[in-house]
Amino acid sequence: MTDAPAVPDATATLTNGARMPLLGFGTWQIKGEDAVRATSAALETGYRHLDTATIYGNEGEVGRALAESGVRRDEVFLTTKCPPNRAGRELDTLRRSLDLLQTDQVDLWLVHWPANGSTTLSMWQAFVEAQESGLARSIGVSNFDAALVDEVTASAGVAPAVNQIEWSPLLFDAGVLAAHRSRDVVLEGYSALRGGSLEHPVIVEIADRTGRTPAQVIIRWHLQHQVVVIPKSASPERIRSNADVGGFTLSDEDMAILDSLGGR
Ligand SMILES: NC(=O)c1ccc[n+]([C@@H]2O[C@H](COP(=O)([O-])OP(=O)(O)OC[C@H]3O[C@@H](n4cnc5c(N)ncnc54)[C@H](OP(=O)(O)O)[C@@H]3O)[C@@H](O)[C@H]2O)c1
């Protein structure tokens, strides 16, 4: 593609030394041929990080797009997730994900959201075993708070490398970010473009002033905070535009204005 943007290649370093691209492609709610097309467009644009999940029902399509892309598997950071209703069947669930994704290891496997009570701890133990057996290079969690991160860490003696949570300027909380940093847990944000952030007048003003789209401002804000961001789009044009965030920098003042939108 001739007009492909220079996709930022900044990475977060996980506790085991693995590098996770700060910009990834989210795939929730894209299914069937649309998922193949969108994932192919993302790879062609230059995204090298894909985020899927067992419950998205599109691992097969994401795997197909990756296999057909010509991009080497080891150039792409691949995440999938296990829902809590698979407790007790975690490794079978992961093996099915690997089959669908046409790979023998994911880069990151996440507990999609907490299960009830001690089930979360037993799930985490299974995740540790998956990492030890090489089926998942890194393991992490999603939708956990810091107390639960501490609980699973204490129970298995292994900390999650990543916590994927909802995050955007409107949800910014310096305490939450600091809690992740102090634990060496990489904060990965999701739904950055939802919840009214694209229409927020302050974000729209910064976008207009800097000659960027609101989505680009929000994505750039994540990158400058070293927070992983995984915008989803089914539109090739928006897939490209969302990645075209390498050629500008938000000023410290604009970063502070965006931070203040979270009210914390
Ligand atoms: N762990 C979890 O529990 C969890 C929960 C939610 C999401 N996630 C992950 O995070 C990813 C991102 O979150 P998300 O899918 O909820 O939301 P998102 O990426 O924040 O926003 C996606 C929405 O924004 C639209 N959009 C994308 N780029 C745009 C642009 N430049 N201008 C205007 N609209 C734009 C998309 O529509 P079009 O497709 O029409 O462009 C879609 O409606 C998911 O895909 C998934 O991988 C994880």
The ligand as a MOL file (V3000), in Angstrom:
LIG
                    3D

  0  0  0     0  0            999 V3000
M  V30 BEGIN CTAB
M  V30 COUNTS 48 52 0 0 0
M  V30 BEGIN ATOM
M  V30 1 N -10.7150 -6.9560 27.7560 0
M  V30 2 C -11.9420 -6.5220 27.5540 0
M  V30 3 O -12.8600 -6.7660 28.3650 0
M  V30 4 C -12.2160 -5.6970 26.3380 0
M  V30 5 C -13.4340 -4.9880 26.2370 0
M  V30 6 C -13.6450 -4.2150 25.1050 0
M  V30 7 C -12.6760 -4.1670 24.1140 0
M  V30 8 N -11.5170 -4.8940 24.2250 0 CHG=1
M  V30 9 C -10.5030 -4.8620 23.1560 0
M  V30 10 O -10.1740 -3.5000 22.8910 0
M  V30 11 C -10.4170 -3.2290 21.5280 0
M  V30 12 C -10.8300 -1.7890 21.3660 0
M  V30 13 O -12.0120 -1.5120 22.0880 0
M  V30 14 P -13.4290 -1.3340 21.3770 0
M  V30 15 O -13.5390 -2.2000 20.2090 0
M  V30 16 O -14.4390 -1.4820 22.4700 0 CHG=-1
M  V30 17 O -13.5020 0.1780 21.0100 0
M  V30 18 P -12.5900 1.2880 20.3030 0
M  V30 19 O -11.4780 0.7120 19.5330 0
M  V30 20 O -12.3030 2.2730 21.3470 0
M  V30 21 O -13.6730 1.9330 19.3450 0
M  V30 22 C -14.2230 1.2220 18.2950 0
M  V30 23 C -15.3800 2.0360 17.7350 0
M  V30 24 O -14.8820 3.2960 17.2650 0
M  V30 25 C -15.1110 3.3950 15.8580 0
M  V30 26 N -13.9080 4.0270 15.3010 0
M  V30 27 C -12.6760 3.4910 15.1470 0
M  V30 28 N -11.8090 4.3890 14.6520 0
M  V30 29 C -12.5090 5.5240 14.4650 0
M  V30 30 C -12.1800 6.8040 13.9890 0
M  V30 31 N -10.9380 7.0900 13.5930 0
M  V30 32 N -13.1490 7.7550 13.9400 0
M  V30 33 C -14.4120 7.4750 14.3340 0
M  V30 34 N -14.7830 6.2800 14.8230 0
M  V30 35 C -13.8490 5.3030 14.8900 0
M  V30 36 C -15.3410 1.9970 15.3660 0
M  V30 37 O -16.2120 1.9940 14.2630 0
M  V30 38 P -15.7680 1.3930 12.8210 0
M  V30 39 O -15.3910 -0.0320 13.0400 0
M  V30 40 O -16.9890 1.5830 11.9970 0
M  V30 41 O -14.6130 2.2450 12.3660 0
M  V30 42 C -16.0150 1.3500 16.5810 0
M  V30 43 O -17.3930 1.6920 16.6000 0
M  V30 44 C -11.4880 -4.2510 21.1410 0
M  V30 45 O -11.6360 -4.3540 19.7500 0
M  V30 46 C -10.9620 -5.4510 21.8270 0
M  V30 47 O -9.8830 -6.0200 21.0940 0
M  V30 48 C -11.2800 -5.6390 25.3200 0
M  V30 END ATOM
M  V30 BEGIN BOND
M  V30 1 1 1 2
M  V30 2 2 2 3
M  V30 3 1 2 4
M  V30 4 1 4 5
M  V30 5 2 4 48
M  V30 6 2 5 6
M  V30 7 1 6 7
M  V30 8 2 7 8
M  V30 9 1 8 9
M  V30 10 1 8 48
M  V30 11 1 9 10
M  V30 12 1 9 46
M  V30 13 1 10 11
M  V30 14 1 11 12
M  V30 15 1 11 44
M  V30 16 1 12 13
M  V30 17 1 13 14
M  V30 18 2 14 15
M  V30 19 1 14 16
M  V30 20 1 14 17
M  V30 21 1 17 18
M  V30 22 2 18 19
M  V30 23 1 18 20
M  V30 24 1 18 21
M  V30 25 1 21 22
M  V30 26 1 22 23
M  V30 27 1 23 24
M  V30 28 1 23 42
M  V30 29 1 24 25
M  V30 30 1 25 26
M  V30 31 1 25 36
M  V30 32 1 26 27
M  V30 33 1 26 35
M  V30 34 2 27 28
M  V30 35 1 28 29
M  V30 36 1 29 30
M  V30 37 2 29 35
M  V30 38 1 30 31
M  V30 39 2 30 32
M  V30 40 1 32 33
M  V30 41 2 33 34
M  V30 42 1 34 35
M  V30 43 1 36 37
M  V30 44 1 36 42
M  V30 45 1 37 38
M  V30 46 2 38 39
M  V30 47 1 38 40
M  V30 48 1 38 41
M  V30 49 1 42 43
M  V30 50 1 44 45
M  V30 51 1 44 46
M  V30 52 1 46 47
M  V30 END BOND
M  V30 END CTAB
M  END
